[in-house]
Amino acid sequence: MNLRPGSYLIYSCNPGYKIKGSMDVSCNIEGKWLNIPSCIEIRCQKLSTTSINANCTYNSEWVSCNSPVLPGTSAKLSCRDSYQYESNILSSQRNFARCNENGQWVPEPIRCIPAPLTINVYLNDTNLALRYTSNVTSLIVNGVPAYNVTEFPWHATLYLDVKHIYIVCNYLGLAGNYIRDIAILELMQPFVLSSTLAPVCIDLSSDKAVLEAGATGKVWGFGNQPYRI
């Protein structure tokens, strides 16, 4: 059936799909339909992340929660290692959710945030130290292995998965006395936090420490060349 210019149609989608665009479509004076919408499959967003572990089922069968899922999918949620539930008295978040016909998880799924780093220690005859033993040979000339590694919790090395290294344009290395020696590492994939890998703590309550003449300190690293401090 041919329709005259000025006619309009009202679009709708089959069950399981939602319309993308305007439902109303009109025919212009040139006899062309304007702004024809499309129907896209209804899906709920994925729930598995670096902080949340999700176990999903659809029609009593396991399905992956690493990608969007169909309505009717159920998910059992938990925080991964080194993450904890976001605490909020007024929160309606739950560790069980279901994907409804509108593509929404109900009730609102849990949110997980990095947990504070905790270190197990033991008390011996001389001091409080991390249970740590090392048979490796020191790589720093005249250096000694760190017995109490809790003194250096944010010292690490990274060899894999580095996609790009961004440095300050004014960094000149030895020629600039290593001023501005800081960089941002872009990784191929995100870190998965664990009991041995946690975010750096930032102490916002204390004033900036000021070094005074005569003060002593420690330097740590993986180098094999002598340095004068």
Residue, then its C-alpha position, 0 to 999 in steps of 0.5 A: m500500500n502506498l502512502r501519501p506525503g505527510s503520512y506517518l507510522i508508529y514503530s514498535c519492536n518485537p519482545g526482547y528488543k527495544i527501539k533505538g530512535s523515535m517511534d514516529v516516522s513521517c513521510n516528507i514531501e519527496g515521498k521519503w520516510l524520515n528517521i527510520p528507527s532500528c530494534i536492538e536486542i535487550r541486554c543487561q550490562k556485564l557484571s564481572t569486573t576486576s573488583i566483582n566476581a559474578n556467577c550467572t545462570y540463564n534457564s538454570e544453565w551457566v552463562s558468562c557474565n563477562s559480556p552483556v546477558l539476556p533478560g531473565t539471567s540471574a547473577k550471584l555476586s561477590c567481591r574479589d580478593s583485596y576488595q570489600y563491599e561498599s558500605n552504605i546504610l541507605s544502599s539497596q545493593r544486593n549480592f544477588a540480582r536478576c536482569n529484567e525485561n528492560g535490560q536492568w539489573v534488579p535489585e541494584p548489584i553490589r559495588c566493591i571498593p579496594a580494601p585496606l592492605t593488611i599485613n600479618v606479623y609475628l613477634n620475636d625476641t627482638n622486634l616486630a617483623l613480617r614473616y619473611t625469609s630470603n635466600v637471594t643474593s643482594l643486587i645492591v653493592n654493599g646492600v643487605p636483603a630487606y628482612n622487614v619488608t613492611e618498611f618498603p611496601w610500595h617498592a615493586t618491579l614490573y616487566l610484563d604487560v606494559k603497553h606504553i610509558y609516558i614521561v615528563c617532556n622535561y625529564l633529562g635523566l642523568a643530564g638533568n640530575y634525574i629531576r622529574d623522574i616519574a612516569i605513567l605506565e599504560l598496561m595491556q590489561p588492568f591489575v587484579l588486586s590480591s592479598t599481595l597487590a593493593p593500591v598505594c595508601i595516601d595519608l591526607s591527614s598529615d603535613k608534608a614531611v620536611l627533611e632536615a640536615g643530619a637526618t638519616g634514611k634508607v634507600w632500596g632498589f634492584g640495582n647492581q651499581p654502587y651509589r653515593i647518598 
